[in-house]
Amino acid sequence: MRHFIERMREEGLVEDIEEPVSTVYEAPKMAAATDRLLFFHNLEGHRAVMNATASRKALSVALGIPERGMVKALAGATYGGRLEERGRLAMHPPDLLSLPAMKHYPLDAGRYITSGIVFSSFGGIENASIHRMLVLDGRRLAARLVEGRHTHTLRAMALEAGERLPVAITIGTHPAITFASCTRVPEGKELGYAAELMGGSMPVHTCPNGIRVPEAEIVLEGFIGSERADEGPFVDITGTYDPVRQEPVIELSGMHVKNDPIFHGILPGGNEHKILMGTPYEPSIYRAVAGVTRVADVVLTTGGCGYLHAVIQVKKSTQGDAKNAILAAFAAHTSLKHVVVVDTDIDIHTMEDVEYAIATRVRGDRDLFVLTGIRGSSLDPCRAPDGTNVKIGIDATMVMGEEEKYTRAEWE
């Protein structure tokens, strides 16, 4: 994290906040007003960052990949980075109340850890993923574990075996590792993918409970058993409140912190949240669309919450390629709600250009199709009570053989 902050500083993307700032609303409001990395030097007496990767430029710095070539490069990942074992990590008694966890919005259930990567292992399967975690007291967290995701599945396996699931939570991790933990990768490959993104190799430490973790400012060790507690309300990706649920409790057994640690907070519903939710899906969509046509680029848009809207740039070989690309995208990322496919002359990172393509190349009776009664995102507030939704695909490409009709005037 410290190396990343200095790289961001070299790029002129860091704003240092020297004056005292409160963890209740004040720091989150400041993060909402910019996409620059905010480095708080006195967040109620602590050092902390927000907006670590709140823009594609920042993510490019973190991954060391040019911004416009990022999706294609990531689509070629092998998840085969090398891990360098660095021995056992010393632990001290945990004290969650000593961390500057924030309350972000008025109806939040309390203070949340939002950037914590939960590393877990059971039955020889390792996993890493981000979960929001409500601070219950000095030793316990209520974690939102989405049903069917790996942490939820490993916990179920452990409980069925009469055991608790061992976990370790890192805060203040290099953003490339955070990105890897947000990506759907082959089972058990998160650490290998992180190492690949970190240049091919990465040091890891082993916690007393057997869980391996990368370098981090703060490491929390613990177990997830059968205990549950109320979790929520909490603002999720759409900027609306997620409801109260009974969620598993993580009971901590140890804590490791660097000298003068740097805490990392992610603003719920903010640009960093959207980048980390959606951008890891772009390579998957790219690979899926590449199976049906020539794909140039993919973006999950900020206005679409970084998660629900995709714009795909293709070069068609046949007239039906755009519709095939839409279907491939929906299959690759089942939470997608609306997909627009455009030609390579349209800049998919400029929404005005995408709107131009829709305005001049779409005929509703021919280029719009609707899928009803299909699985959608649980985060979409307008989904049906049974969890289904309506998805729309828009073919905003030129009709093949009629390209001259769409030629835009330009100066040489």
Residue pairs with C-beta under 8 A, 6 or more apart in sequence:
1 49
1 52
1 172
1 173
1 174
1 175
1 216
1 217
1 262
1 264
2 262
3 174
4 52
4 61
4 62
4 174
4 175
5 14
5 37
5 39
5 49
5 262
7 61
8 14
8 37
8 58
8 61
11 57
11 61
13 36
13 37
13 55
13 57
13 58
13 61
14 36
14 37
14 39
15 34
15 36
15 37
15 38
15 39
16 39
16 41
17 30
17 38
17 39
17 40
17 41
17 42
18 41
18 42
19 42
20 42
20 44
21 27
21 30
21 40
21 42
21 43
21 44
22 44
23 43
23 44
23 100
23 101
23 102
23 103
23 111
24 102
24 103
25 103
25 104
25 105
25 106
27 38
27 40
27 43
27 48
27 50
27 102
27 265
28 50
28 102
28 104
28 105
28 265
28 267
28 270
30 38
30 50
31 38
31 50
31 51
31 54
31 265
31 267
31 270
31 272
32 267
32 270
34 51
34 54
35 51
35 54
35 55
35 58
35 271
36 51
36 54
37 49
37 50
37 51
37 52
37 54
37 58
38 49
38 50
38 51
39 47
39 48
39 49
40 46
40 47
40 48
40 49
40 50
41 47
43 100
43 263
44 100
45 100
46 99
46 100
46 261
46 263
47 260
47 261
47 262
47 263
48 100
48 262
48 263
48 264
48 265
49 172
49 262
49 263
49 264
49 265
50 264
50 265
50 266
50 267
50 272
51 58
51 267
51 270
51 271
51 272
52 58
52 62
52 115
52 175
52 178
52 264
52 266
52 272
53 59
53 62
53 175
53 178
53 179
53 272
53 275
53 276
54 270
54 271
54 272
54 275
55 271
55 275
56 67
56 70
56 275
56 279
56 349
57 67
58 175
58 275
59 70
59 175
59 179
59 275
59 279
60 66
60 67
60 70
62 174
62 175
62 176
62 179
63 70
63 74
63 176
63 179
63 197
64 176
64 199
65 73
65 74
68 297
68 349
71 282
71 283
71 286
71 297
71 298
71 299
72 286
72 297
74 282
74 283
75 283
75 284
75 286
75 287
75 290
77 185
77 193
77 196
77 197
77 283
78 196
79 185
79 186
79 189
79 192
79 193
79 196
80 192
80 196
81 191
81 192
81 193
81 194
81 195
81 196
81 197
81 198
81 200
81 201
81 202
82 195
82 200
82 201
82 202
83 191
83 192
83 195
83 201
83 202
83 203
83 204
83 212
84 201
84 202
84 203
84 204
85 203
85 204
85 206
86 203
86 204
86 205
87 205
87 206
88 205
88 206
88 207
88 208
89 205
89 206
89 207
89 208
89 213
89 219
89 256
90 256
91 207
91 208
91 221
91 253
91 254
91 255
91 256
92 254
92 255
92 256
92 257
93 254
93 255
94 138
94 139
94 220
94 221
94 222
94 252
94 253
94 254
94 255
95 138
95 255
96 135
96 137
96 138
96 139
96 140
96 141
96 220
96 252
97 135
97 137
97 138
99 113
99 135
99 171
99 218
99 263
100 263
100 265
101 111
101 112
101 113
101 135
101 265
102 111
102 112
102 114
102 265
103 110
103 111
103 112
104 112
104 114
104 235
104 267
104 268
105 235
105 241
105 268
107 233
107 241
108 233
108 234
108 235
109 134
109 230
109 231
109 232
109 233
109 234
109 244
110 134
110 135
110 136
111 134
111 135
112 132
112 133
112 134
112 135
112 234
112 268
113 132
113 133
113 135
113 141
113 169
113 171
114 132
114 133
114 265
114 266
114 267
114 268
114 273
115 130
115 171
115 172
115 173
115 178
115 264
115 265
115 266
116 130
116 131
116 133
116 169
116 170
116 171
116 220
117 128
117 129
117 130
117 169
117 170
117 171
117 173
117 177
117 178
117 181
118 128
118 129
118 130
118 131
118 143
118 151
118 167
118 168
118 169
118 250
119 126
119 127
119 128
119 167
119 168
119 169
119 170
119 211
119 212
119 213
120 126
120 127
120 128
120 150
120 151
120 154
120 155
120 165
120 166
120 167
120 168
120 211
120 224
121 127
121 154
121 166
121 210
121 211
121 212
122 154
122 157
122 158
122 163
122 165
122 166
123 154
123 157
125 150
125 154
125 187
125 188
126 188
126 190
126 191
126 212
127 150
127 151
127 154
127 187
127 188
127 190
128 180
128 181
128 190
128 191
128 194
129 149
129 150
129 151
129 181
129 182
129 190
130 178
130 181
130 182
130 276
131 143
131 144
131 145
131 151
132 143
132 144
132 234
132 268
133 141
133 142
133 143
133 144
133 169
133 250
134 141
134 142
134 143
134 229
134 231
134 232
134 234
135 141
136 142
136 229
136 249
139 251
139 252
140 229
140 249
140 250
140 251
140 252
141 169
141 222
141 249
141 250
141 252
142 228
142 229
142 230
142 231
142 247
142 248
142 249
142 250
143 151
143 224
143 231
143 247
143 248
143 249
143 250
144 231
144 232
144 234
144 242
144 245
144 247
145 151
145 152
145 155
145 247
145 248
146 152
146 378
150 187
151 165
151 167
151 224
154 165
155 165
155 224
155 248
157 165
158 164
158 165
158 224
159 165
159 225
159 226
164 223
164 224
164 225
165 223
165 224
165 225
166 207
166 209
166 210
166 211
166 222
166 223
167 209
167 211
167 221
167 222
167 223
167 224
167 250
168 207
168 209
168 211
168 212
168 213
168 219
168 220
168 221
168 222
169 219
169 220
169 221
169 222
169 250
170 177
170 213
170 214
170 216
170 218
170 219
170 220
171 216
171 217
171 218
171 219
171 220
171 263
171 264
172 216
172 217
172 218
172 258
172 261
172 262
172 263
172 264
173 214
173 215
173 216
173 217
173 264
174 198
174 214
174 215
176 194
176 197
176 198
177 194
177 197
177 198
177 202
177 214
178 276
179 197
179 276
179 279
179 280
180 190
180 191
180 193
180 194
180 197
181 190
181 194
182 276
182 277
182 280
183 190
183 193
183 280
183 283
184 280
184 281
184 284
185 193
191 202
191 204
191 212
191 214
194 202
194 214
195 201
195 202
202 214
203 214
203 215
204 212
204 213
204 214
205 212
205 213
205 214
205 215
205 219
206 212
206 213
207 213
207 219
207 221
207 254
208 221
208 253
208 254
209 221
209 222
209 223
209 253
209 254
211 221
213 219
217 257
217 258
217 261
217 262
217 263
217 264
218 255
218 256
218 257
218 258
218 261
218 263
219 255
219 256
219 257
220 252
220 254
220 255
221 252
221 253
221 254
221 255
221 256
222 250
222 251
222 252
222 253
222 254
223 250
223 251
223 253
224 248
224 249
224 250
224 251
225 248
225 249
225 251
226 248
227 248
227 249
227 251
228 246
228 247
228 248
228 249
229 246
229 247
229 249
230 244
230 245
230 246
230 247
231 244
231 245
231 246
231 247
232 241
232 242
232 243
232 244
232 245
233 241
233 242
233 243
233 244
234 241
234 242
234 268
235 241
235 242
235 268
235 269
236 242
236 268
236 269
236 379
237 268
237 269
237 273
237 274
237 277
237 305
237 306
237 307
237 379
238 269
238 305
238 308
238 379
238 380
238 381
239 269
239 305
240 381
242 379
266 272
266 273
266 276
267 273
271 302
271 306
273 306
274 302
274 305
274 306
274 307
275 306
277 305
277 306
277 307
278 300
278 305
278 306
278 307
279 300
279 306
281 300
281 307
281 332
281 333
282 298
282 299
282 300
283 298
284 332
284 333
285 298
285 310
285 312
285 328
285 329
285 332
285 333
286 295
286 297
286 298
287 332
288 328
288 329
288 331
288 332
289 295
289 298
289 312
289 314
289 325
289 328
289 329
289 332
291 328
292 321
292 324
292 325
292 327
292 328
293 314
293 315
293 316
293 317
293 321
293 322
293 324
293 325
294 314
294 315
294 316
294 317
295 312
295 313
295 314
295 325
296 313
296 314
296 315
296 344
297 312
297 313
297 348
298 310
298 311
298 312
298 313
298 329
298 348
299 310
299 311
299 348
299 349
300 306
300 307
300 308
300 309
300 310
300 333
301 309
301 310
301 311
301 351
303 309
303 351
304 310
304 337
304 338
305 379
307 335
307 377
307 379
308 335
308 336
308 337
308 338
308 377
308 380
309 336
309 337
309 338
309 339
309 340
310 329
310 333
310 336
310 338
310 339
310 340
311 339
311 340
311 341
311 342
311 348
311 354
312 325
312 326
312 329
312 339
312 340
312 341
312 342
312 348
313 341
313 342
313 343
313 344
313 346
313 348
314 321
314 322
314 325
314 341
314 342
314 343
314 344
314 397
315 343
315 344
316 322
316 343
316 397
316 400
318 400
319 399
319 400
322 341
322 395
322 396
322 397
323 341
323 369
323 393
323 395
325 339
325 341
326 339
326 341
326 369
326 393
326 394
326 395
327 393
329 336
329 339
330 336
330 339
330 371
330 374
330 391
330 393
334 375
334 376
335 376
335 377
335 379
335 380
336 391
337 376
337 377
337 380
337 389
337 391
337 392
338 391
338 392
338 393
338 394
339 391
339 392
339 393
339 394
340 354
340 357
340 358
340 394
340 396
341 393
341 394
341 395
341 396
341 397
342 348
342 354
342 357
342 361
342 396
342 397
343 357
343 361
343 397
343 398
345 408
346 353
346 354
346 356
346 357
346 396
347 353
347 354
348 354
354 396
357 396
357 397
358 394
358 396
360 406
361 367
361 396
361 397
361 398
361 406
362 368
362 394
362 395
362 396
366 395
367 394
367 395
367 396
368 392
368 393
368 394
368 395
369 392
369 393
370 390
370 391
370 392
371 390
371 391
371 392
371 393
372 390
373 388
374 388
374 389
374 390
374 391
375 387
375 388
375 389
376 383
376 387
376 388
376 389
376 390
376 391
377 383
377 389
378 387
380 389
382 389
383 389
398 405
398 406
399 405
